[in-house]
């Protein structure tokens, strides 16, 4: 069984095969679709050749179905998705929207599992209780 990803707003399925489909927009208003690997910790991505991602740039990520903004309101550098893993259990997936930054968090039952070499950058934010995130 593969990981299945869902929009946290409309609950639509966002993956096709081994790719999570996300609509992305750069600060310069370049727009396109981004295909991310469903495997946690795999940072391979695919875009149309004309949609060139710029390393170090913060993109806005949107659901390709309902067009809701997926960037978290508490930290615009992080994006929230829902995932049903291979055991059938639902969890939150938090990823960085800065191109080239490799960090992913799988959160279930208030426990965060980190993936990627840049995961420590947001670790304090992830471990912070929800009621305090509004002060960030």
N, CA, C and O atoms as a GROMACS GRO file, in nm:
protein
  544
    1UNK      N    1   0.085  -0.118   0.000
    1UNK     CA    2   0.000   0.000   0.000
    1UNK      C    3   0.090   0.125   0.000
    1UNK      O    4   0.190   0.130   0.072
    2UNK      N    5   0.055   0.223  -0.079
    2UNK     CA    6   0.133   0.345  -0.089
    2UNK      C    7   0.074   0.454   0.001
    2UNK      O    8  -0.040   0.442   0.048
    3UNK      N    9   0.151   0.556   0.024
    3UNK     CA   10   0.101   0.670   0.100
    3UNK      C   11   0.003   0.748   0.013
    3UNK      O   12   0.029   0.772  -0.105
    4UNK      N   13  -0.110   0.787   0.070
    4UNK     CA   14  -0.209   0.868  -0.001
    4UNK      C   15  -0.215   1.004   0.066
    4UNK      O   16  -0.228   1.015   0.188
    5UNK      N   17  -0.206   1.108  -0.016
    5UNK     CA   18  -0.204   1.245   0.032
    5UNK      C   19  -0.335   1.315   0.002
    5UNK      O   20  -0.396   1.293  -0.103
    6UNK      N   21  -0.378   1.401   0.097
    6UNK     CA   22  -0.505   1.471   0.086
    6UNK      C   23  -0.488   1.618   0.122
    6UNK      O   24  -0.402   1.655   0.202
    7UNK      N   25  -0.572   1.700   0.061
    7UNK     CA   26  -0.577   1.841   0.097
    7UNK      C   27  -0.639   1.853   0.236
    7UNK      O   28  -0.742   1.792   0.261
    8UNK      N   29  -0.579   1.931   0.327
    8UNK     CA   30  -0.638   1.947   0.461
    8UNK      C   31  -0.766   2.030   0.460
    8UNK      O   32  -0.839   2.031   0.560
    9UNK      N   33  -0.795   2.098   0.350
    9UNK     CA   34  -0.915   2.182   0.340
    9UNK      C   35  -1.031   2.105   0.279
    9UNK      O   36  -1.136   2.089   0.341
   10UNK      N   37  -1.012   2.056   0.155
   10UNK     CA   38  -1.123   1.992   0.083
   10UNK      C   39  -1.120   1.839   0.092
   10UNK      O   40  -1.215   1.773   0.050
   11UNK      N   41  -1.012   1.783   0.145
   11UNK     CA   42  -0.993   1.638   0.162
   11UNK      C   43  -0.983   1.562   0.030
   11UNK      O   44  -0.999   1.440   0.027
   12UNK      N   45  -0.956   1.633  -0.081
   12UNK     CA   46  -0.939   1.566  -0.210
   12UNK      C   47  -0.805   1.494  -0.214
   12UNK      O   48  -0.707   1.540  -0.155
   13UNK      N   49  -0.802   1.382  -0.285
   13UNK     CA   50  -0.678   1.307  -0.302
   13UNK      C   51  -0.586   1.388  -0.392
   13UNK      O   52  -0.629   1.438  -0.496
   14UNK      N   53  -0.460   1.400  -0.353
   14UNK     CA   54  -0.364   1.483  -0.426
   14UNK      C   55  -0.253   1.403  -0.492
   14UNK      O   56  -0.160   1.462  -0.548
   15UNK      N   57  -0.260   1.270  -0.487
   15UNK     CA   58  -0.151   1.197  -0.551
   15UNK      C   59  -0.201   1.113  -0.667
   15UNK      O   60  -0.313   1.062  -0.669
   16UNK      N   61  -0.111   1.101  -0.765
   16UNK     CA   62  -0.131   1.017  -0.882
   16UNK      C   63  -0.007   0.928  -0.890
   16UNK      O   64   0.104   0.978  -0.906
   17UNK      N   65  -0.027   0.798  -0.879
   17UNK     CA   66   0.087   0.708  -0.878
   17UNK      C   67   0.178   0.740  -0.762
   17UNK      O   68   0.133   0.745  -0.647
   18UNK      N   69   0.305   0.761  -0.789
   18UNK     CA   70   0.403   0.790  -0.684
   18UNK      C   71   0.432   0.939  -0.671
   18UNK      O   72   0.537   0.977  -0.620
   19UNK      N   73   0.341   1.024  -0.717
   19UNK     CA   74   0.362   1.168  -0.710
   19UNK      C   75   0.248   1.239  -0.641
   19UNK      O   76   0.130   1.207  -0.661
   20UNK      N   77   0.284   1.338  -0.556
   20UNK     CA   78   0.187   1.429  -0.496
   20UNK      C   79   0.183   1.550  -0.588
   20UNK      O   80   0.287   1.609  -0.618
   21UNK      N   81   0.063   1.588  -0.632
   21UNK     CA   82   0.047   1.699  -0.725
   21UNK      C   83   0.012   1.825  -0.647
   21UNK      O   84  -0.086   1.828  -0.572
   22UNK      N   85   0.094   1.929  -0.664
   22UNK     CA   86   0.073   2.056  -0.594
   22UNK      C   87   0.084   2.168  -0.697
   22UNK      O   88   0.169   2.164  -0.786
   23UNK      N   89  -0.001   2.266  -0.684
   23UNK     CA   90   0.008   2.387  -0.764
   23UNK      C   91   0.100   2.483  -0.690
   23UNK      O   92   0.086   2.501  -0.569
   24UNK      N   93   0.194   2.544  -0.762
   24UNK     CA   94   0.294   2.630  -0.697
   24UNK      C   95   0.302   2.766  -0.767
   24UNK      O   96   0.280   2.777  -0.888
   25UNK      N   97   0.336   2.870  -0.687
   25UNK     CA   98   0.353   3.004  -0.742
   25UNK      C   99   0.472   3.070  -0.674
   25UNK      O  100   0.486   3.067  -0.552
   26UNK      N  101   0.559   3.129  -0.755
   26UNK     CA  102   0.678   3.196  -0.704
   26UNK      C  103   0.644   3.340  -0.666
   26UNK      O  104   0.538   3.389  -0.702
   27UNK      N  105   0.734   3.408  -0.594
   27UNK     CA  106   0.712   3.550  -0.563
   27UNK      C  107   0.706   3.636  -0.690
   27UNK      O  108   0.648   3.745  -0.688
   28UNK      N  109   0.766   3.587  -0.801
   28UNK     CA  110   0.761   3.658  -0.928
   28UNK      C  111   0.638   3.623  -1.010
   28UNK      O  112   0.626   3.662  -1.126
   29UNK      N  113   0.545   3.548  -0.949
   29UNK     CA  114   0.419   3.507  -1.012
   29UNK      C  115   0.436   3.400  -1.121
   29UNK      O  116   0.348   3.384  -1.205
   30UNK      N  117   0.549   3.327  -1.120
   30UNK     CA  118   0.562   3.211  -1.207
   30UNK      C  119   0.477   3.101  -1.146
   30UNK      O  120   0.485   3.076  -1.026
   31UNK      N  121   0.395   3.034  -1.228
   31UNK     CA  122   0.302   2.933  -1.176
   31UNK      C  123   0.320   2.802  -1.252
   31UNK      O  124   0.356   2.800  -1.370
   32UNK      N  125   0.293   2.693  -1.181
   32UNK     CA  126   0.298   2.562  -1.246
   32UNK      C  127   0.264   2.452  -1.149
   32UNK      O  128   0.238   2.475  -1.031
   33UNK      N  129   0.264   2.331  -1.201
   33UNK     CA  130   0.240   2.213  -1.119
   33UNK      C  131   0.372   2.153  -1.076
   33UNK      O  132   0.470   2.152  -1.151
   34UNK      N  133   0.372   2.103  -0.955
   34UNK     CA  134   0.490   2.042  -0.896
   34UNK      C  135   0.451   1.899  -0.858
   34UNK      O  136   0.350   1.878  -0.790
   35UNK      N  137   0.530   1.803  -0.900
   35UNK     CA  138   0.507   1.663  -0.865
   35UNK      C  139   0.616   1.622  -0.766
   35UNK      O  140   0.734   1.620  -0.801
   36UNK      N  141   0.576   1.591  -0.642
   36UNK     CA  142   0.668   1.547  -0.537
   36UNK      C  143   0.653   1.398  -0.516
   36UNK      O  144   0.545   1.343  -0.537
   37UNK      N  145   0.758   1.332  -0.475
   37UNK     CA  146   0.753   1.189  -0.445
   37UNK      C  147   0.666   1.162  -0.323
   37UNK      O  148   0.666   1.241  -0.229
   38UNK      N  149   0.591   1.052  -0.323
   38UNK     CA  150   0.508   1.016  -0.208
   38UNK      C  151   0.590   0.956  -0.094
   38UNK      O  152   0.545   0.955   0.020
   39UNK      N  153   0.709   0.906  -0.123
   39UNK     CA  154   0.795   0.846  -0.021
   39UNK      C  155   0.854   0.956   0.066
   39UNK      O  156   0.920   1.047   0.016
   40UNK      N  157   0.830   0.948   0.197
   40UNK     CA  158   0.883   1.047   0.289
   40UNK      C  159   1.036   1.044   0.288
   40UNK      O  160   1.097   0.937   0.298
   41UNK      N  161   1.097   1.162   0.277
   41UNK     CA  162   1.242   1.171   0.273
   41UNK      C  163   1.300   1.166   0.133
   41UNK      O  164   1.420   1.186   0.116
   42UNK      N  165   1.217   1.141   0.032
   42UNK     CA  166   1.262   1.143  -0.107
   42UNK      C  167   1.227   1.281  -0.162
   42UNK      O  168   1.109   1.314  -0.173
   43UNK      N  169   1.327   1.360  -0.197
   43UNK     CA  170   1.304   1.499  -0.237
   43UNK      C  171   1.311   1.521  -0.388
   43UNK      O  172   1.333   1.633  -0.434
   44UNK      N  173   1.292   1.413  -0.464
   44UNK     CA  174   1.285   1.427  -0.610
   44UNK      C  175   1.157   1.501  -0.645
   44UNK      O  176   1.054   1.483  -0.581
   45UNK      N  177   1.165   1.584  -0.747
   45UNK     CA  178   1.046   1.658  -0.790
   45UNK      C  179   1.051   1.673  -0.941
   45UNK      O  180   1.157   1.670  -1.003
   46UNK      N  181   0.933   1.691  -1.000
   46UNK     CA  182   0.920   1.707  -1.144
   46UNK      C  183   0.829   1.825  -1.172
   46UNK      O  184   0.727   1.843  -1.105
   47UNK      N  185   0.865   1.904  -1.270
   47UNK     CA  186   0.782   2.014  -1.317
   47UNK      C  187   0.786   2.015  -1.469
   47UNK      O  188   0.865   1.943  -1.530
   48UNK      N  189   0.700   2.096  -1.529
   48UNK     CA  190   0.708   2.119  -1.672
   48UNK      C  191   0.840   2.189  -1.700
   48UNK      O  192   0.883   2.272  -1.619
   49UNK      N  193   0.906   2.160  -1.811
   49UNK     CA  194   1.036   2.223  -1.840
   49UNK      C  195   1.033   2.377  -1.840
   49UNK      O  196   1.135   2.440  -1.814
   50UNK      N  197   0.919   2.437  -1.868
   50UNK     CA  198   0.910   2.583  -1.869
   50UNK      C  199   0.888   2.642  -1.728
   50UNK      O  200   0.904   2.762  -1.709
   51UNK      N  201   0.852   2.559  -1.633
   51UNK     CA  202   0.834   2.604  -1.495
   51UNK      C  203   0.961   2.569  -1.418
   51UNK      O  204   0.974   2.459  -1.364
   52UNK      N  205   1.052   2.662  -1.414
   52UNK     CA  206   1.182   2.640  -1.351
   52UNK      C  207   1.179   2.685  -1.205
   52UNK      O  208   1.155   2.802  -1.176
   53UNK      N  209   1.204   2.592  -1.115
   53UNK     CA  210   1.209   2.623  -0.972
   53UNK      C  211   1.345   2.683  -0.938
   53UNK      O  212   1.448   2.636  -0.986
   54UNK      N  213   1.343   2.786  -0.854
   54UNK     CA  214   1.467   2.855  -0.817
   54UNK      C  215   1.505   2.817  -0.674
   54UNK      O  216   1.428   2.835  -0.581
   55UNK      N  217   1.626   2.763  -0.660
   55UNK     CA  218   1.675   2.720  -0.529
   55UNK      C  219   1.679   2.836  -0.431
   55UNK      O  220   1.723   2.946  -0.465
   56UNK      N  221   1.632   2.811  -0.309
   56UNK     CA  222   1.632   2.912  -0.204
   56UNK      C  223   1.511   3.004  -0.205
   56UNK      O  224   1.498   3.089  -0.117
   57UNK      N  225   1.423   2.988  -0.302
   57UNK     CA  226   1.306   3.075  -0.315
   57UNK      C  227   1.186   3.010  -0.246
   57UNK      O  228   1.163   2.890  -0.258
   58UNK      N  229   1.110   3.093  -0.173
   58UNK     CA  230   0.988   3.048  -0.103
   58UNK      C  231   0.870   3.055  -0.198
   58UNK      O  232   0.836   3.163  -0.248
   59UNK      N  233   0.806   2.943  -0.225
   59UNK     CA  234   0.690   2.934  -0.312
   59UNK      C  235   0.563   2.923  -0.229
   59UNK      O  236   0.566   2.873  -0.117
   60UNK      N  237   0.454   2.967  -0.284
   60UNK     CA  238   0.323   2.942  -0.225
   60UNK      C  239   0.272   2.813  -0.287
   60UNK      O  240   0.278   2.795  -0.409
   61UNK      N  241   0.222   2.722  -0.203
   61UNK     CA  242   0.169   2.595  -0.251
   61UNK      C  243   0.018   2.595  -0.234
   61UNK      O  244  -0.035   2.643  -0.134
   62UNK      N  245  -0.051   2.540  -0.334
   62UNK     CA  246  -0.197   2.536  -0.336
   62UNK      C  247  -0.246   2.396  -0.370
   62UNK      O  248  -0.177   2.320  -0.438
   63UNK      N  249  -0.366   2.363  -0.323
   63UNK     CA  250  -0.432   2.238  -0.360
   63UNK      C  251  -0.470   2.248  -0.508
   63UNK      O  252  -0.527   2.349  -0.550
   64UNK      N  253  -0.439   2.147  -0.588
   64UNK     CA  254  -0.476   2.153  -0.730
   64UNK      C  255  -0.626   2.133  -0.754
   64UNK      O  256  -0.674   2.154  -0.866
   65UNK      N  257  -0.699   2.093  -0.652
   65UNK     CA  258  -0.843   2.070  -0.666
   65UNK      C  259  -0.924   2.192  -0.623
   65UNK      O  260  -1.002   2.246  -0.701
   66UNK      N  261  -0.906   2.236  -0.498
   66UNK     CA  262  -0.986   2.348  -0.445
   66UNK      C  263  -0.912   2.481  -0.446
   66UNK      O  264  -0.970   2.586  -0.418
   67UNK      N  265  -0.782   2.477  -0.478
   67UNK     CA  266  -0.697   2.596  -0.487
   67UNK      C  267  -0.673   2.665  -0.352
   67UNK      O  268  -0.631   2.780  -0.348
   68UNK      N  269  -0.700   2.595  -0.242
   68UNK     CA  270  -0.672   2.650  -0.109
   68UNK      C  271  -0.522   2.660  -0.089
   68UNK      O  272  -0.446   2.574  -0.134
   69UNK      N  273  -0.480   2.765  -0.020
   69UNK     CA  274  -0.338   2.783   0.013
   69UNK      C  275  -0.300   2.680   0.119
   69UNK      O  276  -0.368   2.666   0.220
   70UNK      N  277  -0.192   2.608   0.095
   70UNK     CA  278  -0.147   2.502   0.184
   70UNK      C  279  -0.040   2.547   0.283
   70UNK      O  280  -0.009   2.474   0.377
   71UNK      N  281   0.017   2.666   0.262
   71UNK     CA  282   0.114   2.720   0.356
   71UNK      C  283   0.046   2.741   0.490
   71UNK      O  284  -0.066   2.791   0.496
   72UNK      N  285   0.114   2.704   0.598
   72UNK     CA  286   0.052   2.717   0.730
   72UNK      C  287   0.046   2.864   0.769
   72UNK      O  288   0.140   2.939   0.740
   73UNK      N  289  -0.061   2.907   0.835
   73UNK     CA  290  -0.069   3.048   0.876
   73UNK      C  291   0.034   3.085   0.982
   73UNK      O  292   0.077   3.200   0.988
   74UNK      N  293   0.076   2.990   1.065
   74UNK     CA  294   0.172   3.018   1.170
   74UNK      C  295   0.314   3.036   1.116
   74UNK      O  296   0.393   3.113   1.171
   75UNK      N  297   0.347   2.965   1.008
   75UNK     CA  298   0.481   2.974   0.950
   75UNK      C  299   0.468   2.957   0.799
   75UNK      O  300   0.447   2.845   0.752
   76UNK      N  301   0.479   3.066   0.722
   76UNK     CA  302   0.459   3.058   0.576
   76UNK      C  303   0.563   2.975   0.503
   76UNK      O  304   0.546   2.946   0.385
   77UNK      N  305   0.672   2.934   0.571
   77UNK     CA  306   0.773   2.848   0.508
   77UNK      C  307   0.736   2.701   0.516
   77UNK      O  308   0.806   2.616   0.460
   78UNK      N  309   0.627   2.669   0.584
   78UNK     CA  310   0.585   2.530   0.599
   78UNK      C  311   0.449   2.508   0.534
   78UNK      O  312   0.364   2.597   0.532
   79UNK      N  313   0.432   2.389   0.481
   79UNK     CA  314   0.310   2.350   0.408
   79UNK      C  315   0.254   2.226   0.476
   79UNK      O  316   0.328   2.135   0.513
   80UNK      N  317   0.121   2.224   0.493
   80UNK     CA  318   0.057   2.111   0.561
   80UNK      C  319  -0.028   2.031   0.462
   80UNK      O  320  -0.107   2.086   0.386
   81UNK      N  321  -0.009   1.899   0.466
   81UNK     CA  322  -0.090   1.804   0.391
   81UNK      C  323  -0.137   1.697   0.489
   81UNK      O  324  -0.082   1.685   0.599
   82UNK      N  325  -0.236   1.621   0.451
   82UNK     CA  326  -0.276   1.503   0.528
   82UNK      C  327  -0.232   1.380   0.450
   82UNK      O  328  -0.228   1.382   0.327
   83UNK      N  329  -0.198   1.275   0.522
   83UNK     CA  330  -0.154   1.152   0.456
   83UNK      C  331  -0.211   1.031   0.529
   83UNK      O  332  -0.218   1.029   0.652
   84UNK      N  333  -0.250   0.933   0.453
   84UNK     CA  334  -0.283   0.802   0.506
   84UNK      C  335  -0.166   0.713   0.470
   84UNK      O  336  -0.136   0.695   0.352
   85UNK      N  337  -0.098   0.658   0.571
   85UNK     CA  338   0.023   0.581   0.544
   85UNK      C  339  -0.008   0.435   0.514
   85UNK      O  340  -0.124   0.395   0.503
   86UNK      N  341   0.098   0.356   0.500
   86UNK     CA  342   0.084   0.215   0.461
   86UNK      C  343   0.006   0.133   0.561
   86UNK      O  344  -0.043   0.025   0.526
   87UNK      N  345  -0.009   0.181   0.685
   87UNK     CA  346  -0.089   0.109   0.785
   87UNK      C  347  -0.236   0.153   0.782
   87UNK      O  348  -0.319   0.095   0.852
   88UNK      N  349  -0.268   0.254   0.700
   88UNK     CA  350  -0.404   0.304   0.691
   88UNK      C  351  -0.436   0.413   0.792
   88UNK      O  352  -0.550   0.459   0.801
   89UNK      N  353  -0.335   0.456   0.869
   89UNK     CA  354  -0.357   0.560   0.970
   89UNK      C  355  -0.330   0.698   0.912
   89UNK      O  356  -0.237   0.716   0.833
   90UNK      N  357  -0.413   0.796   0.953
   90UNK     CA  358  -0.396   0.932   0.904
   90UNK      C  359  -0.297   1.009   0.990
   90UNK      O  360  -0.291   0.990   1.111
   91UNK      N  361  -0.220   1.094   0.925
   91UNK     CA  362  -0.126   1.180   0.995
   91UNK      C  363  -0.112   1.311   0.917
   91UNK      O  364  -0.157   1.322   0.803
   92UNK      N  365  -0.049   1.408   0.981
   92UNK     CA  366  -0.019   1.535   0.915
   92UNK      C  367   0.122   1.526   0.859
   92UNK      O  368   0.212   1.467   0.920
   93UNK      N  369   0.140   1.583   0.743
   93UNK     CA  370   0.272   1.594   0.682
   93UNK      C  371   0.302   1.743   0.669
   93UNK      O  372   0.222   1.818   0.612
   94UNK      N  373   0.414   1.784   0.721
   94UNK     CA  374   0.458   1.923   0.712
   94UNK      C  375   0.587   1.923   0.631
   94UNK      O  376   0.681   1.851   0.662
   95UNK      N  377   0.590   2.006   0.524
   95UNK     CA  378   0.709   2.015   0.440
   95UNK      C  379   0.749   2.162   0.424
   95UNK      O  380   0.667   2.252   0.443
   96UNK      N  381   0.874   2.183   0.388
   96UNK     CA  382   0.921   2.318   0.359
   96UNK      C  383   0.881   2.355   0.216
   96UNK      O  384   0.881   2.269   0.128
   97UNK      N  385   0.847   2.481   0.195
   97UNK     CA  386   0.814   2.528   0.060
   97UNK      C  387   0.929   2.610   0.001
   97UNK      O  388   0.912   2.678  -0.100
   98UNK      N  389   1.045   2.604   0.064
   98UNK     CA  390   1.163   2.671   0.010
   98UNK      C  391   1.238   2.568  -0.074
   98UNK      O  392   1.282   2.465  -0.024
   99UNK      N  393   1.252   2.598  -0.202
   99UNK     CA  394   1.312   2.503  -0.295
   99UNK      C  395   1.457   2.476  -0.255
   99UNK      O  396   1.536   2.568  -0.234
  100UNK      N  397   1.490   2.348  -0.245
  100UNK     CA  398   1.623   2.306  -0.205
  100UNK      C  399   1.636   2.275  -0.057
  100UNK      O  400   1.735   2.216  -0.015
  101UNK      N  401   1.537   2.315   0.022
  101UNK     CA  402   1.537   2.284   0.164
  101UNK      C  403   1.471   2.148   0.182
  101UNK      O  404   1.355   2.129   0.143
  102UNK      N  405   1.542   2.054   0.240
  102UNK     CA  406   1.492   1.917   0.252
  102UNK      C  407   1.451   1.888   0.396
  102UNK      O  408   1.532   1.841   0.476
  103UNK      N  409   1.326   1.916   0.427
  103UNK     CA  410   1.274   1.881   0.559
  103UNK      C  411   1.128   1.842   0.548
  103UNK      O  412   1.048   1.906   0.480
  104UNK      N  413   1.096   1.736   0.617
  104UNK     CA  414   0.960   1.681   0.621
  104UNK      C  415   0.935   1.631   0.762
  104UNK      O  416   1.024   1.577   0.827
  105UNK      N  417   0.812   1.651   0.809
  105UNK     CA  418   0.771   1.598   0.939
  105UNK      C  419   0.642   1.519   0.922
  105UNK      O  420   0.549   1.563   0.855
  106UNK      N  421   0.640   1.404   0.982
  106UNK     CA  422   0.520   1.321   0.988
  106UNK      C  423   0.471   1.329   1.132
  106UNK      O  424   0.541   1.287   1.224
  107UNK      N  425   0.351   1.383   1.151
  107UNK     CA  426   0.299   1.404   1.286
  107UNK      C  427   0.175   1.318   1.306
  107UNK      O  428   0.076   1.327   1.233
  108UNK      N  429   0.184   1.233   1.409
  108UNK     CA  430   0.069   1.148   1.445
  108UNK      C  431   0.070   1.132   1.596
  108UNK      O  432   0.174   1.106   1.657
  109UNK      N  433  -0.046   1.147   1.655
  109UNK     CA  434  -0.060   1.133   1.800
  109UNK      C  435   0.037   1.225   1.875
  109UNK      O  436   0.098   1.185   1.975
  110UNK      N  437   0.051   1.348   1.826
  110UNK     CA  438   0.136   1.452   1.887
  110UNK      C  439   0.284   1.415   1.889
  110UNK      O  440   0.361   1.474   1.965
  111UNK      N  441   0.324   1.318   1.807
  111UNK     CA  442   0.464   1.280   1.795
  111UNK      C  443   0.509   1.311   1.654
  111UNK      O  444   0.443   1.275   1.557
  112UNK      N  445   0.625   1.378   1.642
  112UNK     CA  446   0.678   1.418   1.512
  112UNK      C  447   0.798   1.331   1.476
  112UNK      O  448   0.892   1.314   1.554
  113UNK      N  449   0.793   1.277   1.354
  113UNK     CA  450   0.907   1.204   1.299
  113UNK      C  451   0.965   1.292   1.190
  113UNK      O  452   0.894   1.333   1.098
  114UNK      N  453   1.095   1.322   1.198
  114UNK     CA  454   1.160   1.414   1.104
  114UNK      C  455   1.234   1.338   0.995
  114UNK      O  456   1.289   1.230   1.017
  115UNK      N  457   1.233   1.398   0.875
  115UNK     CA  458   1.306   1.344   0.760
  115UNK      C  459   1.383   1.459   0.696
  115UNK      O  460   1.337   1.573   0.697
  116UNK      N  461   1.498   1.429   0.641
  116UNK     CA  462   1.573   1.527   0.564
  116UNK      C  463   1.680   1.599   0.643
  116UNK      O  464   1.667   1.616   0.765
  117UNK      N  465   1.787   1.641   0.575
  117UNK     CA  466   1.900   1.705   0.642
  117UNK      C  467   1.870   1.843   0.700
  117UNK      O  468   1.944   1.890   0.786
  118UNK      N  469   1.763   1.909   0.654
  118UNK     CA  470   1.729   2.042   0.705
  118UNK      C  471   1.618   2.040   0.810
  118UNK      O  472   1.566   2.145   0.847
  119UNK      N  473   1.582   1.923   0.859
  119UNK     CA  474   1.469   1.908   0.952
  119UNK      C  475   1.489   1.984   1.082
  119UNK      O  476   1.392   2.031   1.142
  120UNK      N  477   1.613   1.997   1.127
  120UNK     CA  478   1.637   2.067   1.254
  120UNK      C  479   1.601   2.215   1.247
  120UNK      O  480   1.577   2.277   1.351
  121UNK      N  481   1.596   2.273   1.129
  121UNK     CA  482   1.567   2.416   1.113
  121UNK      C  483   1.431   2.454   1.173
  121UNK      O  484   1.416   2.562   1.230
  122UNK      N  485   1.332   2.365   1.161
  122UNK     CA  486   1.197   2.394   1.209
  122UNK      C  487   1.157   2.308   1.328
  122UNK      O  488   1.041   2.311   1.370
  123UNK      N  489   1.250   2.234   1.384
  123UNK     CA  490   1.218   2.138   1.491
  123UNK      C  491   1.148   2.205   1.610
  123UNK      O  492   1.051   2.151   1.662
  124UNK      N  493   1.197   2.321   1.653
  124UNK     CA  494   1.133   2.388   1.768
  124UNK      C  495   0.989   2.425   1.736
  124UNK      O  496   0.902   2.414   1.823
  125UNK      N  497   0.964   2.468   1.614
  125UNK     CA  498   0.827   2.503   1.574
  125UNK      C  499   0.737   2.380   1.577
  125UNK      O  500   0.624   2.388   1.626
  126UNK      N  501   0.785   2.270   1.527
  126UNK     CA  502   0.705   2.146   1.521
  126UNK      C  503   0.675   2.095   1.661
  126UNK      O  504   0.564   2.049   1.688
  127UNK      N  505   0.772   2.103   1.751
  127UNK     CA  506   0.754   2.052   1.887
  127UNK      C  507   0.673   2.145   1.977
  127UNK      O  508   0.633   2.105   2.086
  128UNK      N  509   0.649   2.268   1.934
  128UNK     CA  510   0.576   2.365   2.014
  128UNK      C  511   0.428   2.327   2.021
  128UNK      O  512   0.368   2.295   1.918
  129UNK      N  513   0.367   2.329   2.141
  129UNK     CA  514   0.225   2.298   2.151
  129UNK      C  515   0.141   2.394   2.065
  129UNK      O  516   0.174   2.512   2.054
  130UNK      N  517   0.035   2.344   2.006
  130UNK     CA  518  -0.050   2.419   1.915
  130UNK      C  519  -0.097   2.552   1.972
  130UNK      O  520  -0.102   2.651   1.900
  131UNK      N  521  -0.133   2.555   2.099
  131UNK     CA  522  -0.187   2.679   2.159
  131UNK      C  523  -0.085   2.792   2.161
  131UNK      O  524  -0.123   2.908   2.176
  132UNK      N  525   0.046   2.760   2.148
  132UNK     CA  526   0.148   2.863   2.151
  132UNK      C  527   0.193   2.906   2.011
  132UNK      O  528   0.261   3.008   1.997
  133UNK      N  529   0.157   2.831   1.907
  133UNK     CA  530   0.201   2.863   1.772
  133UNK      C  531   0.145   2.996   1.722
  133UNK      O  532   0.204   3.059   1.634
  134UNK      N  533   0.033   3.040   1.776
  134UNK     CA  534  -0.026   3.166   1.733
  134UNK      C  535   0.062   3.286   1.770
  134UNK      O  536   0.045   3.394   1.714
  135UNK      N  537   0.154   3.267   1.863
  135UNK     CA  538   0.243   3.376   1.904
  135UNK      C  539   0.371   3.385   1.820
  135UNK      O  540   0.452   3.476   1.839
  136UNK      N  541   0.388   3.292   1.728
  136UNK     CA  542   0.510   3.292   1.644
  136UNK      C  543   0.503   3.402   1.540
  136UNK      O  544   0.595   3.417   1.461
   0.00000   0.00000   0.00000
